[in-house]
Amino acid sequence: MANSYETMLVFSVANGDENVAALVEKFKALIEANGTIESVDEWGKRKLAYPINYETEGYYMLVNFSCEPEFPAELDRIVKITEGVIRSLTVKK
């Protein structure tokens, strides 16, 4: 039984646009391989509310998807070990 989830990812822009594009594609492919993407909303580069690791800007991406209940924990694990991800949040809809 698939559940609906929403994930917000904030990527570091310090390493350049190519790195951000690679991270966007990596997470789209990862979610697509383990579930069904309903929508991807790329907000682009925005100013952070407060500095995180001395960075003041981040690239925001919002993904709505359906998957099995085990996948969000695996997604969170991969996000935590991926270089270039500033913040993330996954919620069940």
Stockholm file with secondary structure:
# STOCKHOLM 1.0

chainA/1-93         MANSYETMLVFSVANGDENVAALVEKFKALIEANGTIESVDEWGKRKLAYPINYETEGYYMLVNFSCEPEFPAELDRIVKITEGVIRSLTVKK
#=GR chainA/1-93 SS CCEEEEEEEEEESTTCHHHHHHHHHHHHHHHHHHEEEEEEEEEEEEEEEEEETTEEEEEEEEEEEEECTTHHHHHHHHHHHSTTEEEEEEEEC
#=GC SS_cons        CCEEEEEEEEEESTTCHHHHHHHHHHHHHHHHHHEEEEEEEEEEEEEEEEEETTEEEEEEEEEEEEECTTHHHHHHHHHHHSTTEEEEEEEEC
//
